[in-house]
């Protein structure tokens, strides 16, 4: 008895499962000439390999800008998801390639893709790698400052956990909630664990609660070594109220929220005051 030939298994509207193709290989290695030839010969740019990885995922993860450009121009699906739910934009933010991020956004990539239990947002990925320029670009494109990841919390949590001060500064200036909590842990708890005096100071100046208690009923100061600069810094803030000058800045920024940077830049006041309000 004859049987029908096996039909390919389709994953959504991306394409069919296959082994890793020559297109995947060229995209991953940055072999732009070879990739261009494959495309001209009719090779699919949307074939998914193991773990639902497309050539665009591979090119973005390795920061292969020219290959990303070729794939997008050939119709690569910009919102394709791998097995973990990550989009090519997530992978570009992981690699920290600003030009790849720009190209993806220009071709319609969402700065706020729907999150799953296994997915971090592009902003989380950029903060994880300490890619502050990518963080700035994503924020300017409306990336959610409070996107919540089950494992990491908000992007500010991620930046503090990984001790990326520049990313923390970008997020705070953009209006990220300084006292956001994941299992009662605040960004300040993470800064204290990393013993980062600069980060501790920055967070407190933006209104971090030095008395916040986590699930273990511990304050940020409880995670520092007694007598160390981070411990002294936190004890100083615990025992000394913020100055009227600091409270005024905090009040202005809290009132403006995510509009702060744009609004402050339009104020007619000396640059030194503008820099103070923006924490430059």
Backbone as CSV, one residue per row, in Angstrom:
resi,resn,N_x,N_y,N_z,CA_x,CA_y,CA_z,C_x,C_y,C_z
1,UNK,0.846,-1.185,0.000,0.000,0.000,0.000,0.881,1.234,0.000
2,UNK,0.569,2.174,-0.868,1.372,3.382,-0.959,0.984,4.363,0.147
3,UNK,1.944,5.104,0.613,1.680,6.125,1.629,2.110,7.469,1.092
4,UNK,1.465,8.504,1.602,1.834,9.854,1.197,3.223,10.171,1.718
5,UNK,3.960,10.944,0.941,5.279,11.372,1.406,5.132,12.277,2.607
6,UNK,6.091,12.235,3.495,6.024,13.030,4.726,5.957,14.515,4.410
7,UNK,5.088,15.192,5.101,4.952,16.635,4.932,5.814,17.361,5.955
8,UNK,6.399,18.491,5.562,7.213,19.242,6.523,6.353,19.799,7.637
9,UNK,6.938,19.880,8.808,6.234,20.427,9.967,6.447,21.929,10.009
10,UNK,5.385,22.684,9.983,5.492,24.145,9.960,5.326,24.718,11.349
11,UNK,6.168,25.674,11.645,6.133,26.352,12.940,5.584,27.754,12.702
12,UNK,4.282,27.921,12.979,3.658,29.215,12.725,3.748,29.525,11.237
13,UNK,4.086,30.756,10.897,4.202,31.146,9.498,5.655,31.447,9.149
14,UNK,6.568,30.900,9.953,7.983,31.198,9.735,8.582,30.292,8.668
15,UNK,8.270,29.018,8.708,8.864,28.090,7.758,8.893,26.705,8.360
16,UNK,9.623,25.799,7.757,9.627,24.435,8.277,10.921,24.129,9.001
17,UNK,10.832,23.143,9.877,12.015,22.716,10.615,13.045,22.140,9.644
18,UNK,14.287,22.346,9.945,15.346,21.787,9.107,16.611,21.689,9.941
19,UNK,17.617,21.103,9.350,18.932,21.216,9.957,19.423,22.646,9.735
20,UNK,20.488,22.995,10.406,21.060,24.336,10.225,21.512,24.480,8.767
21,UNK,21.030,25.527,8.106,21.271,25.685,6.680,22.528,26.502,6.397
22,UNK,22.878,26.570,5.122,24.009,27.394,4.697,23.718,28.871,4.963
23,UNK,22.451,29.234,4.911,22.071,30.623,5.205,22.354,30.934,6.672
24,UNK,22.003,30.004,7.559,22.330,30.176,8.978,23.835,30.350,9.167
25,UNK,24.598,29.502,8.505,26.055,29.522,8.663,26.649,30.838,8.178
26,UNK,26.226,31.278,6.991,26.754,32.528,6.439,26.377,33.718,7.321
27,UNK,25.139,33.727,7.806,24.676,34.823,8.659,25.463,34.873,9.956
28,UNK,25.715,33.704,10.534,26.441,33.621,11.799,27.887,34.073,11.652
29,UNK,28.512,33.702,10.527,29.929,34.001,10.334,30.187,35.373,9.724
30,UNK,29.103,36.072,9.352,29.283,37.388,8.749,29.771,37.326,7.321
31,UNK,29.507,36.209,6.653,29.932,36.021,5.259,28.901,36.667,4.342
32,UNK,28.968,37.988,4.220,27.946,38.743,3.497,27.873,38.366,2.015
33,UNK,29.015,38.183,1.380,29.018,37.843,-0.056,28.356,36.494,-0.291
34,UNK,28.701,35.524,0.536,28.102,34.199,0.403,26.603,34.255,0.689
35,UNK,26.220,35.017,1.679,24.811,35.156,2.013,24.041,35.807,0.868
36,UNK,24.609,36.841,0.276,23.960,37.513,-0.848,23.743,36.542,-2.004
37,UNK,24.746,35.718,-2.279,24.624,34.754,-3.363,23.550,33.716,-3.072
38,UNK,23.510,33.250,-1.821,22.479,32.279,-1.434,21.080,32.863,-1.620
39,UNK,20.910,34.109,-1.241,19.616,34.777,-1.380,19.252,34.915,-2.851
40,UNK,20.221,35.320,-3.679,19.973,35.469,-5.114,19.635,34.136,-5.768
41,UNK,20.171,33.053,-5.193,19.889,31.714,-5.727,18.565,31.149,-5.228
42,UNK,17.868,31.916,-4.405,16.537,31.500,-3.961,16.459,30.832,-2.612
43,UNK,17.535,30.844,-1.855,17.498,30.226,-0.523,16.542,30.983,0.399
44,UNK,15.835,30.246,1.244,14.896,30.873,2.179,15.645,31.542,3.328
45,UNK,15.249,32.775,3.635,15.867,33.474,4.767,15.080,33.254,6.052
46,UNK,13.975,32.520,5.956,13.119,32.300,7.122,13.059,30.847,7.563
47,UNK,14.012,30.043,7.110,14.048,28.647,7.537,14.454,28.581,9.014
48,UNK,13.722,27.777,9.781,14.047,27.657,11.206,14.772,26.346,11.457
49,UNK,15.841,26.436,12.205,16.613,25.251,12.555,16.264,24.819,13.973
50,UNK,17.104,24.016,14.568,16.878,23.540,15.935,16.656,24.726,16.869
51,UNK,15.709,24.577,17.790,15.353,25.613,18.755,14.707,26.833,18.098
52,UNK,14.160,26.632,16.879,13.434,27.694,16.154,14.309,28.899,15.845
53,UNK,15.589,28.663,15.690,16.517,29.761,15.406,16.545,30.046,13.909
54,UNK,16.329,31.309,13.548,16.383,31.726,12.151,17.762,32.314,11.845
55,UNK,18.091,32.462,10.567,19.354,33.123,10.227,19.459,34.519,10.831
56,UNK,18.318,35.213,10.927,18.347,36.559,11.493,18.724,36.520,12.975
57,UNK,18.224,35.536,13.701,18.632,35.373,15.097,20.160,35.231,15.192
58,UNK,20.710,34.372,14.335,22.149,34.104,14.399,22.966,35.351,14.073
59,UNK,22.559,36.068,13.033,23.293,37.276,12.641,23.238,38.334,13.738
60,UNK,22.076,38.472,14.373,21.923,39.474,15.438,22.726,39.103,16.674
61,UNK,22.708,37.842,17.045,23.408,37.409,18.244,24.913,37.615,18.120
62,UNK,25.408,37.578,16.899,26.852,37.757,16.679,27.197,39.131,16.132
63,UNK,26.203,40.012,16.078,26.464,41.392,15.672,26.944,41.540,14.240
64,UNK,26.431,40.697,13.348,26.842,40.742,11.943,25.943,41.732,11.193
65,UNK,26.293,43.009,11.262,25.436,44.084,10.761,25.074,43.927,9.290
66,UNK,26.055,43.676,8.433,25.793,43.586,6.999,24.862,42.423,6.676
67,UNK,25.036,41.319,7.374,24.167,40.167,7.158,22.748,40.444,7.649
68,UNK,22.633,41.146,8.759,21.310,41.536,9.252,20.605,42.383,8.199
69,UNK,21.324,43.321,7.607,20.759,44.198,6.577,20.287,43.388,5.365
70,UNK,21.114,42.462,4.905,20.757,41.632,3.753,19.520,40.783,4.040
71,UNK,19.473,40.194,5.226,18.345,39.340,5.594,17.043,40.127,5.681
72,UNK,17.108,41.291,6.281,15.904,42.115,6.403,15.411,42.573,5.033
73,UNK,16.327,42.961,4.174,15.947,43.399,2.833,15.365,42.261,2.012
74,UNK,15.753,41.026,2.366,15.254,39.851,1.646,13.951,39.317,2.239
75,UNK,13.441,39.987,3.278,12.162,39.584,3.850,12.222,38.735,5.095
76,UNK,13.342,38.732,5.773,13.426,37.975,7.026,12.409,38.502,8.021
77,UNK,11.769,37.599,8.739,10.719,37.997,9.678,11.332,38.576,10.946
78,UNK,11.080,39.855,11.138,11.746,40.591,12.200,11.258,40.202,13.592
79,UNK,10.061,39.618,13.674,9.510,39.231,14.975,9.547,37.719,15.203
80,UNK,10.367,37.013,14.448,10.474,35.560,14.641,10.912,35.251,16.072
81,UNK,10.368,34.179,16.633,10.704,33.791,18.009,11.463,32.472,18.025
82,UNK,12.515,32.407,18.835,13.179,31.124,19.009,12.469,30.330,20.107
83,UNK,13.013,29.201,20.485,12.332,28.328,21.431,12.133,28.990,22.793
84,UNK,12.975,29.944,23.128,12.843,30.668,24.402,11.944,31.896,24.288
85,UNK,11.435,32.155,23.092,10.564,33.308,22.896,11.305,34.588,22.563
86,UNK,12.623,34.503,22.390,13.412,35.703,22.098,13.303,36.087,20.632
87,UNK,13.213,37.387,20.378,13.187,37.909,19.018,14.611,38.277,18.588
88,UNK,14.825,38.509,17.290,16.143,38.974,16.855,16.590,40.256,17.576
89,UNK,15.638,41.129,17.917,16.002,42.352,18.638,16.596,42.015,20.004
90,UNK,16.048,41.025,20.671,16.613,40.588,21.956,18.063,40.150,21.763
91,UNK,18.307,39.392,20.692,19.653,38.892,20.447,20.611,40.025,20.081
92,UNK,20.132,41.001,19.319,20.975,42.151,18.959,21.346,42.945,20.205
93,UNK,20.408,43.064,21.138,20.684,43.777,22.387,21.657,42.988,23.251
94,UNK,21.592,41.675,23.179,22.547,40.835,23.901,23.958,41.061,23.381
95,UNK,24.091,41.138,22.052,25.416,41.346,21.450,25.902,42.770,21.648
96,UNK,24.960,43.704,21.886,25.339,45.100,22.090,25.671,45.831,20.814
97,UNK,25.237,45.300,19.663,25.507,45.945,18.387,24.440,46.992,18.107
98,UNK,24.799,48.250,18.295,23.839,49.348,18.177,23.273,49.449,16.771
99,UNK,24.103,49.242,15.758,23.630,49.363,14.376,22.622,48.271,14.045
100,UNK,22.842,47.061,14.548,21.865,45.984,14.353,20.534,46.344,15.000
101,UNK,20.600,46.901,16.193,19.382,47.311,16.895,18.646,48.371,16.089
102,UNK,19.392,49.341,15.552,18.774,50.388,14.730,18.080,49.794,13.495
103,UNK,18.764,48.881,12.824,18.211,48.269,11.622,16.912,47.525,11.927
104,UNK,16.909,46.773,12.998,15.719,46.008,13.366,14.543,46.923,13.694
105,UNK,14.808,47.957,14.474,13.742,48.896,14.824,13.204,49.594,13.580
106,UNK,14.101,49.937,12.654,13.703,50.584,11.400,12.793,49.679,10.577
107,UNK,13.014,48.374,10.686,12.204,47.416,9.930,11.016,46.889,10.726
108,UNK,10.668,47.586,11.795,9.429,47.269,12.501,9.533,46.378,13.716
109,UNK,10.744,46.098,14.187,10.872,45.277,15.395,10.224,45.985,16.581
110,UNK,9.547,45.230,17.405,8.855,45.805,18.563,9.817,45.967,19.740
111,UNK,9.847,47.181,20.273,10.675,47.422,21.454,10.084,46.742,22.678
112,UNK,8.774,46.422,22.608,8.088,45.782,23.731,7.348,44.521,23.270
113,UNK,8.079,43.493,22.855,7.394,42.246,22.469,6.740,41.609,23.685
114,UNK,5.681,40.856,23.452,4.999,40.182,24.561,5.974,39.235,25.257
115,UNK,5.968,39.282,26.584,6.883,38.444,27.357,6.215,37.127,27.728
116,UNK,7.009,36.086,27.785,6.541,34.786,28.262,7.307,34.463,29.539
117,UNK,7.015,33.310,30.118,7.702,32.926,31.361,9.192,32.684,31.135
118,UNK,9.601,32.560,29.863,11.003,32.266,29.568,11.695,33.419,28.841
119,UNK,10.993,34.518,28.677,11.523,35.589,27.839,11.841,36.847,28.626
120,UNK,12.974,37.436,28.322,13.306,38.771,28.826,13.099,39.757,27.685
121,UNK,12.815,40.996,28.005,12.588,42.006,26.967,13.922,42.448,26.369
122,UNK,13.891,43.093,25.198,15.129,43.640,24.637,15.851,44.564,25.623
123,UNK,15.087,45.345,26.393,15.704,46.252,27.357,16.400,45.475,28.469
124,UNK,15.796,44.399,28.916,16.458,43.530,29.906,17.790,43.017,29.357
125,UNK,17.755,42.556,28.101,18.963,41.983,27.500,20.073,43.028,27.388
126,UNK,19.701,44.249,26.990,20.699,45.315,26.868,21.303,45.650,28.221
127,UNK,20.465,45.666,29.261,20.959,45.953,30.612,21.822,44.819,31.144
128,UNK,21.481,43.606,30.768,22.244,42.453,31.233,23.687,42.515,30.720
129,UNK,23.825,42.988,29.478,25.155,43.067,28.887,25.858,44.382,29.120
130,UNK,25.188,45.317,29.799,25.801,46.616,30.060,25.916,47.478,28.822
131,UNK,25.002,47.290,27.869,25.052,48.029,26.610,24.221,49.307,26.715
132,UNK,24.800,50.332,27.324,24.051,51.543,27.668,23.548,52.297,26.441
133,UNK,24.302,52.248,25.320,23.834,52.935,24.113,22.574,52.266,23.572
134,UNK,22.522,50.942,23.641,21.317,50.224,23.239,20.164,50.557,24.190
135,UNK,20.477,50.673,25.464,19.453,51.043,26.450,18.875,52.409,26.098
136,UNK,19.737,53.373,25.799,19.267,54.711,25.427,18.370,54.669,24.209
137,UNK,18.783,53.941,23.185,17.994,53.866,21.954,16.639,53.221,22.217
138,UNK,16.625,52.126,22.956,15.366,51.447,23.251,14.423,52.344,24.052
139,UNK,14.971,53.052,25.029,14.155,53.961,25.832,13.560,55.048,24.944
140,UNK,14.354,55.567,24.015,13.862,56.616,23.110,12.755,56.095,22.193
141,UNK,12.737,54.774,21.973,11.716,54.158,21.122,10.525,53.647,21.929
142,UNK,10.477,54.004,23.200,9.322,53.661,24.018,9.386,52.335,24.732
143,UNK,10.573,51.757,24.869,10.694,50.491,25.604,10.202,50.678,27.037
144,UNK,9.458,49.709,27.521,8.882,49.810,28.860,9.958,49.714,29.943
145,UNK,10.029,50.741,30.759,11.003,50.769,31.850,10.630,49.792,32.963
146,UNK,9.353,49.425,32.998,8.891,48.546,34.081,8.506,47.162,33.580
147,UNK,8.973,46.804,32.386,8.727,45.439,31.901,9.232,44.462,32.957
148,UNK,8.404,43.488,33.283,8.737,42.614,34.410,9.068,41.202,33.934
149,UNK,10.249,40.757,34.279,10.701,39.409,33.972,10.641,38.570,35.255
150,UNK,10.075,37.368,35.163,9.872,36.551,36.359,11.169,36.224,37.084
151,UNK,12.245,36.097,36.351,13.513,35.712,36.954,14.350,36.903,37.403
152,UNK,14.185,38.041,36.735,15.071,39.168,37.001,14.395,40.408,37.581
153,UNK,13.078,40.535,37.385,12.420,41.768,37.806,12.427,42.776,36.674
154,UNK,12.640,44.037,36.985,12.630,45.093,35.979,14.023,45.267,35.362
155,UNK,14.119,46.014,34.256,15.446,46.291,33.690,16.394,46.942,34.703
156,UNK,15.855,47.767,35.599,16.712,48.397,36.609,17.294,47.346,37.554
157,UNK,16.498,46.359,37.917,17.026,45.255,38.722,18.198,44.582,37.998
158,UNK,18.002,44.310,36.711,19.026,43.613,35.921,20.318,44.423,35.865
159,UNK,20.186,45.728,35.622,21.371,46.586,35.544,22.120,46.608,36.871
160,UNK,21.379,46.611,37.969,22.017,46.639,39.290,22.640,45.286,39.645
161,UNK,21.943,44.210,39.322,22.479,42.872,39.590,23.812,42.686,38.887
162,UNK,23.888,43.197,37.648,25.100,43.011,36.844,26.097,44.153,36.979
163,UNK,25.815,45.089,37.894,26.746,46.161,38.241,27.107,47.052,37.048
164,UNK,26.074,47.423,36.262,26.291,48.282,35.103,25.788,49.702,35.431
165,UNK,26.688,50.501,35.963,26.327,51.835,36.453,25.789,52.719,35.337
166,UNK,26.392,52.670,34.148,25.936,53.523,33.047,24.495,53.213,32.667
167,UNK,24.126,51.941,32.663,22.747,51.565,32.349,21.796,52.035,33.440
168,UNK,22.238,51.925,34.684,21.422,52.400,35.806,21.138,53.893,35.648
169,UNK,22.155,54.649,35.277,21.985,56.097,35.119,20.973,56.418,34.016
170,UNK,21.077,55.713,32.889,20.142,55.937,31.778,18.710,55.642,32.228
171,UNK,18.520,54.526,32.898,17.179,54.124,33.326,16.589,55.100,34.340
172,UNK,17.396,55.509,35.307,16.901,56.432,36.328,16.571,57.787,35.723
173,UNK,17.419,58.277,34.844,17.141,59.550,34.195,15.889,59.488,33.335
174,UNK,15.598,58.303,32.806,14.418,58.133,31.958,13.139,57.975,32.775
175,UNK,13.269,57.797,34.101,12.087,57.713,34.955,11.759,56.334,35.480
176,UNK,12.715,55.409,35.458,12.465,54.067,36.002,12.161,54.156,37.498
177,UNK,11.286,53.278,37.970,10.891,53.294,39.381,12.006,52.721,40.236
178,UNK,12.596,53.572,41.056,13.789,53.201,41.807,13.508,52.193,42.909
179,UNK,12.268,52.147,43.383,11.929,51.225,44.474,11.089,50.035,44.009
180,UNK,11.129,49.752,42.703,10.444,48.556,42.204,11.001,47.339,42.929
181,UNK,10.127,46.396,43.242,10.576,45.237,44.028,10.270,43.921,43.324
182,UNK,11.196,43.012,43.435,10.976,41.624,43.018,11.223,40.763,44.246
183,UNK,10.174,40.086,44.711,10.258,39.321,45.957,10.828,40.192,47.080
184,UNK,10.390,41.442,47.104,10.767,42.440,48.105,12.198,42.946,47.964
185,UNK,12.929,42.444,46.979,14.282,42.951,46.742,14.214,44.162,45.827
186,UNK,14.846,45.238,46.247,14.882,46.453,45.441,16.225,46.548,44.716
187,UNK,16.317,47.424,43.715,17.609,47.641,43.062,18.720,47.989,44.054
188,UNK,18.356,48.711,45.127,19.364,49.094,46.120,19.936,47.877,46.846
189,UNK,19.119,46.876,47.077,19.636,45.633,47.674,20.745,45.041,46.794
190,UNK,20.497,45.042,45.478,21.478,44.470,44.558,22.749,45.321,44.496
191,UNK,22.578,46.639,44.526,23.753,47.521,44.515,24.595,47.290,45.767
192,UNK,23.923,47.067,46.899,24.646,46.801,48.149,25.381,45.465,48.084
193,UNK,24.726,44.463,47.505,25.374,43.148,47.367,26.618,43.244,46.493
194,UNK,26.571,44.127,45.486,27.727,44.309,44.600,28.758,45.273,45.186
195,UNK,28.414,45.848,46.351,29.316,46.774,47.034,29.731,47.940,46.131
196,UNK,28.747,48.416,45.361,29.001,49.504,44.419,28.576,50.837,45.043
197,UNK,29.564,51.558,45.556,29.272,52.817,46.238,28.648,53.833,45.288
198,UNK,29.168,53.926,44.066,28.617,54.881,43.099,27.160,54.585,42.791
199,UNK,26.855,53.324,42.623,25.483,52.946,42.312,24.559,53.184,43.499
200,UNK,25.037,52.891,44.692,24.250,53.141,45.896,23.905,54.620,45.999
201,UNK,24.903,55.463,45.808,24.685,56.901,45.897,23.675,57.367,44.848
202,UNK,23.819,56.873,43.636,22.922,57.272,42.564,21.478,56.868,42.861
203,UNK,21.290,55.637,43.299,19.945,55.152,43.596,19.298,55.956,44.717
204,UNK,20.057,56.220,45.775,19.505,56.980,46.909,19.160,58.400,46.479
205,UNK,20.017,59.007,45.667,19.743,60.359,45.186,18.474,60.405,44.337
206,UNK,18.116,59.276,43.758,16.878,59.199,42.975,15.713,58.678,43.812
207,UNK,15.910,58.577,45.125,14.804,58.240,46.009,14.726,56.822,46.507
208,UNK,15.792,56.032,46.361,15.769,54.651,46.854,15.588,54.623,48.368
209,UNK,14.796,53.689,48.819,14.499,53.548,50.244,15.586,52.725,50.940
210,UNK,16.389,53.374,51.765,17.494,52.681,52.436,16.999,51.739,53.529
211,UNK,15.722,51.863,53.909,15.167,51.015,54.976,14.367,49.835,54.432
212,UNK,14.304,49.678,53.102,13.515,48.592,52.510,14.008,47.231,53.003
213,UNK,13.070,46.338,53.276,13.409,45.002,53.778,13.057,43.959,52.728
214,UNK,13.946,42.992,52.544,13.669,41.930,51.586,12.994,40.750,52.289
215,UNK,12.890,39.625,51.609,12.218,38.452,52.182,12.909,37.935,53.431
216,UNK,14.184,38.255,53.567,14.946,37.820,54.749,14.985,38.905,55.819
217,UNK,14.146,39.927,55.640,14.042,41.048,56.582,15.370,41.810,56.696
218,UNK,16.109,41.861,55.605,17.401,42.540,55.616,17.341,43.833,54.810
219,UNK,17.953,44.867,55.373,18.090,46.149,54.702,19.269,46.061,53.741
220,UNK,19.354,47.003,52.769,20.525,47.017,51.891,21.840,47.043,52.662
221,UNK,21.890,47.833,53.733,23.130,47.935,54.513,23.568,46.600,55.098
222,UNK,22.604,45.702,55.327,22.926,44.396,55.905,23.728,43.517,54.945
223,UNK,23.793,43.923,53.671,24.541,43.144,52.676,25.932,43.722,52.424
224,UNK,26.327,44.689,53.213,27.659,45.273,53.051,28.567,44.839,54.199
225,UNK,29.858,44.965,53.989,30.828,44.613,55.024,31.009,45.797,55.966
226,UNK,30.827,45.605,57.261,30.961,46.707,58.220,32.286,47.451,58.043
227,UNK,32.190,48.775,58.001,33.385,49.599,57.871,33.839,49.837,56.444
228,UNK,33.200,49.167,55.483,33.556,49.356,54.085,32.916,50.639,53.563
229,UNK,33.437,51.232,52.471,32.834,52.457,51.908,31.348,52.306,51.584
230,UNK,30.889,51.176,50.963,29.453,51.050,50.712,28.632,51.041,51.994
231,UNK,29.144,50.370,53.036,28.435,50.335,54.316,28.371,51.725,54.931
232,UNK,29.475,52.440,54.903,29.501,53.802,55.452,28.555,54.709,54.696
233,UNK,28.501,54.531,53.373,27.616,55.339,52.539,26.157,55.109,52.935
234,UNK,25.759,53.857,53.069,24.382,53.550,53.433,24.047,54.011,54.849
235,UNK,24.970,53.818,55.776,24.727,54.268,57.150,24.605,55.793,57.211
236,UNK,25.363,56.470,56.372,25.252,57.928,56.312,23.848,58.334,55.869
237,UNK,23.361,57.678,54.816,22.017,58.023,54.320,20.929,57.622,55.323
238,UNK,21.177,56.553,56.083,20.197,56.149,57.095,20.123,57.153,58.244
239,UNK,21.247,57.764,58.552,21.293,58.655,59.717,21.174,60.136,59.377
240,UNK,21.299,60.456,58.093,21.283,61.858,57.672,20.187,62.093,56.645
241,UNK,19.205,62.919,56.960,18.125,63.207,55.995,18.695,63.867,54.743
242,UNK,18.034,63.635,53.613,18.439,64.309,52.387,18.298,65.811,52.554
243,UNK,19.177,66.548,51.926,19.129,68.012,52.015,17.910,68.536,51.265
244,UNK,17.551,69.788,51.533,16.437,70.421,50.835,16.713,70.448,49.330
245,UNK,17.968,70.650,48.980,18.362,70.661,47.569,18.085,69.306,46.917
246,UNK,18.477,68.237,47.614,18.246,66.893,47.081,16.759,66.556,47.017
247,UNK,16.030,66.954,48.059,14.591,66.686,48.090,13.861,67.450,46.994
248,UNK,14.339,68.645,46.687,13.720,69.443,45.633,13.911,68.762,44.279
249,UNK,15.137,68.288,44.041,15.383,67.582,42.786,14.497,66.339,42.688
250,UNK,14.407,65.607,43.764,13.605,64.392,43.781,12.135,64.697,43.509
251,UNK,11.651,65.790,44.107,10.259,66.180,43.908,9.974,66.530,42.454
252,UNK,10.896,67.283,41.849,10.732,67.664,40.445,10.714,66.423,39.556
253,UNK,11.654,65.519,39.791,11.753,64.333,38.946,10.561,63.400,39.150
254,UNK,10.094,63.252,40.376,8.928,62.411,40.634,7.690,62.964,39.953
255,UNK,7.586,64.286,39.954,6.429,64.928,39.317,6.462,64.728,37.803
256,UNK,7.641,64.846,37.210,7.762,64.734,35.757,7.754,63.288,35.279
257,UNK,8.208,62.372,36.128,8.219,60.958,35.752,9.035,60.696,34.504
258,UNK,8.459,59.936,33.543,9.191,59.580,32.329,9.360,60.765,31.379
259,UNK,8.722,61.891,31.673,8.878,63.090,30.829,10.047,63.952,31.278
260,UNK,10.739,63.526,32.328,11.732,64.382,32.976,12.815,64.898,32.033
261,UNK,13.475,64.004,31.310,14.597,64.423,30.472,14.181,65.457,29.438
262,UNK,13.078,65.190,28.765,12.611,66.113,27.726,12.192,67.438,28.329
263,UNK,11.467,67.386,29.440,10.975,68.617,30.068,12.112,69.440,30.655
264,UNK,13.045,68.791,31.319,14.157,69.500,31.959,15.020,70.211,30.920
265,UNK,15.201,69.567,29.762,16.030,70.154,28.702,15.451,71.454,28.170
266,UNK,14.148,71.668,28.374,13.481,72.862,27.868,13.429,74.005,28.890
267,UNK,13.945,73.729,30.079,13.935,74.764,31.110,15.018,75.808,30.835
268,UNK,14.689,77.061,31.078,15.651,78.150,30.891,16.376,78.398,32.209
269,UNK,17.417,77.606,32.420,18.201,77.752,33.644,19.650,77.355,33.348
270,UNK,20.575,77.744,34.211,21.986,77.442,33.975,22.244,75.952,33.768
271,UNK,23.255,75.663,32.952,23.574,74.279,32.614,23.901,73.451,33.849
272,UNK,24.546,74.092,34.839,24.922,73.353,36.042,23.688,72.821,36.779
273,UNK,22.584,73.592,36.725,21.343,73.138,37.357,20.676,72.043,36.531
274,UNK,20.730,72.211,35.198,20.168,71.169,34.328,20.882,69.844,34.536
275,UNK,22.220,69.915,34.648,23.021,68.705,34.863,22.688,68.075,36.215
276,UNK,22.423,68.919,37.207,22.091,68.408,38.529,20.751,67.659,38.485
277,UNK,19.778,68.250,37.811,18.465,67.620,37.718,18.519,66.307,36.936
278,UNK,19.435,66.240,35.960,19.550,65.038,35.136,20.595,64.068,35.664
279,UNK,21.238,64.427,36.761,22.260,63.588,37.385,23.381,63.267,36.401
280,UNK,23.911,64.291,35.754,25.055,64.108,34.853,26.351,64.231,35.654
